[in-house]
Structures are given as structure tokens and as C-alpha cells.
Amino acid sequence: MTAVSDLFDSILGQSSAIRLLQASLDRDRLAPAYLFFGTPGVGKRLTARRFCQALLHGDNLNHPDLLWVEPTYLDKGKIYTRSEAIAANLNRKGLPQVRLEQIRQLTEFLGHAPLKSNRLVVVIEGAETMAEAAANALLKTLEEPGKATLVLISPGLDALLPTLVSRCQLIPFRRLSRQDLTQVLHRVLNQPNQSVQSDLWELLLAMGQGSPGETLKALTEYEKIEAIAPDLISQLTKHLENKQLKQSETPSKKTKLIQSLSLAKQIAQTLELEAQLWLLQLMHHSYWQAWHQPQVHPRLERSLLQLSSYV
């Protein structure tokens, strides 16, 4: 069995978060609920796994006293996790969310006594995706958690009910330095990705903004789009470059409109919603790195908001 003091050794760049959690464990003064918040992909999920291992005194996360809740998709009345949705080849038109049914299952889980440990542990990934009904149901549970510890994971505090946030001990997570980011990526990939051109790799690192998870997600989305539509990103890049040419060098307004609509149609028909959102983020970073045009950003941010709202 791994010593508790060694469980967090592999987590880079989060010394303050680790220090807070280690102090709770060392003093055996555990809060009823913790809220891990900060930039996506910087180690919150990994830290939650290590914290669960410390609380349950074991390396096995298939523990009868552990319930791990993650956002789900709904299809024909049945809910699917992300991995289940991919395995079932579902057409994921919407974004996943933590649902009221899952909070009810959580409440039922907490109604039983621990089987092998001295407490029950619940982790809720994507807590910010809870609808109001689910958040209110969780709030009632947090008022009387019993002999249990809950860990909520969220990129920020604003998307959660203030009353819910107030019942949690806050554990902040930070963006990684370039050195720590590079070390994590080398550990995961074994070597820099050779299939990506160096300039594009730098763009993917910039999109990650100190987050290994977001950088790896960007790499995965890039490779996925390249596999489905090999020329799509190059077409989009060329389309953006054309917008920066002098008026005398650009195609007519009508031609540009037709090209834009044709490209948009191809993206909508080819890519799922998550890939479309990532492509907008790629455009956002490409515009800024290449041309530093601040007037473009509000339009791209508005597009991201609209697409996230299924417009």
C-alpha cells in the first residue's frame, strides 16, 4: 500500500492545494465537503483520485465506499457517461451534465453505512454542469452529509450556487509553469508529438495556457479532426488568411460569403459539438497570435457562447 505522504508526489505545480489536503489528513480534521476549483486540466481529477485513496486507505478506486459521479448524456431516457456514449456510438449533439437522477443516486448511496472504511466518499466531476434542480438536491445532502466526505470538481465558483460553495472547503488549483507543463506532457506522451508541426504544436501549447489536460485535449481534437476531415483545418487557416489580405487582393464579398457558408456547412455536418467548440477556440488563438486583432475576439466569444447554448 502506498504511504499517504507519497500519494501526491506525482502532482506537479499544485503545492498549495496539496498542502491544504495533507494538513486535513495529518490532523484528521476532514471537512464534510471540498471544492476543487481552477483551470480545467491542471490536476484536480488526479488529486481527487489520490485524496480518495488516502481517505479509503487503499489503491483500488473500485471501492464499495466510493461513488464517482461525472457528467452524462441523455439518450432515449437512458444516461451515458462520456466513455459509454463513445462506446455506444451515440450522436452527442449536446454537452454532458450532472443530472438530478445522479444526485438522487448519490443521496441513496449516502444513506447506507460504509462497508470497508470508516466513511463514504463521493466525487462529483463537472459540478458546474448541474442544473438548478440537481444543485438544490445536492445542497440538501450537504446540510446533513452524515459520515461522508464529498469532493466537488469545477473550473470556477461562479457557475455554482453560492450556498453550495459556502458549505465546501475551497481548494484552489493554479495553471502550471511552462517547465512543469512540459514535464507533464513528456511524461504522458513519452516524447513531443512528432505528427504535429512545430508551429502548430506551439499553438496547441498556447491554447492549453498552462493546463496539461487542455493541451492534450487540443492535441486529441486536432488528431480527431485530421482523421475525419484531413483538409478542414488547413482550409479554415487559409480562409482566415484571406480575410487579412488587402481589399484589392480578396475575392468579392459575394464569393467570400459563399465560401464562408460552405465551410460552415462542412464543419456542422462533419464535427460533433465539442469538436466545433474546440475549432472556434483554435480560431480564437490563431487570430490573436497571427494578427493581434482585439475586435475579432468579441465575435468569436459570442459564437462560442451561442454554440454552447445550441444556437
N, C-alpha and C positions, 0 to 999 in steps of 0.2 A: 504494500500500500504506500502511495506517495505521501511524504510528510506535508502537513498543511502549509508550512513555511515555504515549501518548494513549488506549490501548485501554481503560483503566479509568476514564476521565473521567466516563462516564455513570452510574457506580455510586455511589449515594448512601448515606451512613451506615455505610460499612464501611472506614473509613480504616485500622484496624489490620490487617485481612485483606489489603488491597491493599498495605500497606507490607511485609508479610512476603513476599508473592508477588513484588513488584517487586524486593526485595532478592535473592531467589533468581535472578531473571532477570538483574539487573545484574551479579552476581558469577559468573554461570554455574555456580552450585553448586545443582543441582537434586536434590531428594530422589527416591528411587525411587517413593514414593507419598505423596500428600497426602490428608488427610481434611478436607473442608469440612463443618463441623457447626454447627448452630444452628437457630433457629426457622424453620419452613418459610416460603418465600415472601419472604425478605429479600434475595435477590440471589445465592444460592450458584450456581444454574444459570447465570445470566448471567455471573457472574465466571468460572465454569469455561469457558464459551464463549470469553471474552476471553483466558483463560490458554492455551487450546488454540491460538488464533490467534497468540499470542506465541511459543509453543513451535514451531509449524509454519511460522512466518513467512509467513502468508497469511490473507486474509479469508474464504476458502472453507472451510466446515466439511464439505463433501463431499470430504474429503481422503483419499487412499488409505492414509495412515499414521495415521488417526484411527478409533477404534471407540467409538461411543457406545452404552452399554447402559442400558436403562430397564426398570422392572418390567413384566411381561407377564401376560396372561390365558391360560388353557389351555382349549381347546375341541376336543373330539374328536381329541386328540393333537397339535394344532397350537397354537403360541403366537402371541399377537397383542399388539402394543403398544396403548396406550390409543387412539391415533388410528385404528389398524387395526380395533380392536374396535368403535369407534363407526361407522366406515365400513361394516363388515360387519353392523352392527345386531345384535351379539351381546347376549344376555341376561347381563349381568355380575353374577352373584349373589355372587361372591367378590371379594376385593380382589387387586390385582395383586402379583406378587412377582418378584424376580430368581431365575431358576431354574438348576439345575445344568447344563442344556443350554447356557445362555447363558455360563456360566463356562467350559465346555469349548470353546465357540466362541472365547471370549476367549483361552484358552491356545493354541489353534491359530493365532489372529491374531498372537500374540506370538512364535510360532515362525518367522515369516518376517522377513526383513530389510526395513528401511524402503525405500520406493520413491523418494520425492521429498525426504524430510527426513533429518536425522541421528538421528532417534529415532522410536519408535512412541508414540502417546498413546492411553490408554484412559480413558473417563469412565464411572463406574457410578452412575447415579441411583438413589435409593431403596435404598442399600446395606443399610439396616436391615431390608429385607424378605427378605433372603437366608435360606433355611432352613439348618440346620446343615451339611448335606452340601455345599451351594454355598459356604458360608463357609469350610469346611475346604479345599475345592478351590482357592479363591482364595488362601488362606493359603500353600499350596504354591507358587503362582505368585509371590507376593510375596517368597518366600525367594530366588528367582532370577529377577528380572524381566527380566534382560538389558538391552539398550539401549532402555529404555522408561520412560515416566512414567505412573503411574496416579493418577487423581483419583476418590476416593470421596465421595459426597454423602449426608449423613444428618442428620436433625434432632437427633440426640444420640449419645452414646457408649455408653449402657447397653445398647442393643439389638445391639451388635456384639461379636464375640469380643474379649476383652482382648488376646489375642496378635495379632489383626489390627490393633487400634488402635495397639499398640506399634510396629508396623512403618511407621506413617504419620507424616508431619509434620502436626501439628494446626493447622488454620486456623479460628479461631472467627469466627462471624458473629453480629451483635447485632440486636436489634429497632430499628426506626427511630424517631426522634423524630416527633412529630405534624407538625412542619414538613416534614421530609424525606418522610414518608408522604404528606402532601397533595400535595407537589410531584410525586412519582412517579405518583400517581393522576391528577392533572391531565394529566400527560404522556401517560399511556396512554389515558385516556378523553376527552381534549381539553377536557372540561368536566365538572363534577359531574353525576352521573346524574340526569336530570330525571324519570325514570319511577318513582323511589323517593321516598316521603315522607321529609321531613327527619328525623323521629324514628326511622324505620326505617334511614335512611342512617347516623345516629349509632350505632345498634345494630350495623350491619354493620362500621363502623369500630372499635367496641369489640370485636367478635368477632375482627377482624384483629389486635388487640393489637400494633400497630407493624409488621405484616407486610403489605406491598402485595399480595403473592401471595395470602395468606389472605383479605384484604379483597375482592379481585377474584373469588376463588373463591366467597366468600359471596354476592357480587352475582350471579354466574353461576348458582349453585344456586337463589337466590331467584327469578330470572327463569325458570329452567327449571321450577321447581315451580309458579310462577304460570301458566306456559303449559300445563302438564299438568292441574293442578287449581287453578283460579283462587281458590277459596274455602278451600282447605285451611289456609293459614297463618292466615287470619282465624278459622276455626273453632277451630284449636288455641289461638290467643290468647284467644278467648272462653272456651274450656274451662279455661284456666289462671286466668283472672279469676274464673270461677265457684268455683274451689277456694279463693279468698281471701275469699269472702263469709261473712257470719256464718251460723252453723248454721241459724238460722230462715229465712234467705233462699235457701238452697241447695236443689236438688232432693233427693229421697230418696236414700238410699245405693244402693238397687237401680237407680234411674234413672241415677245418676252412673256406676255400674258399666257399665250397658248403653251409655251414651254413650261412655265411655272405650274399651270393646271395639269399638264400631262405628267410632270414629275410628282406632283402632289397625289395624283390618282394612283400612280405606280406605288408610292410609299403606302398609301392607305390600303391598297389591295394586297400588298406583299407582306407588310410587317404587322405584328401584333402591337397592342397599345404601348406596352413597356418599351419595345424597340423604337417606336415612334417618338416617345418621350426622350429616350436617350439620344436619338438623332437630332432632336431640337437642341439638346444640351451641347452636342458636338458643334452644331452651327453657332451656338452662343459663344463658345470658346474660340472657334475658328475666326469668327468675325473680329473678336477683340484682339486676338494675337496677331492677326494679319493687318487689320486696318484701324483698330482702336476707335471705333465709331460708337460713342455712347448713345446716339439717338436710335440705334438699332435695338438696343437691349430691352427697352420697354415693350417693343412689339414682340420680341421673342419670349419675354417673360409672360406677356398676355397670352401668347399662343400656348405656352406650357400650362398656364392656369386653365385655359379653355379645354385643352386636350385632356387634362387631368379630370375635368368636370364632364367629360364625354360630349363636349360640343364638337 
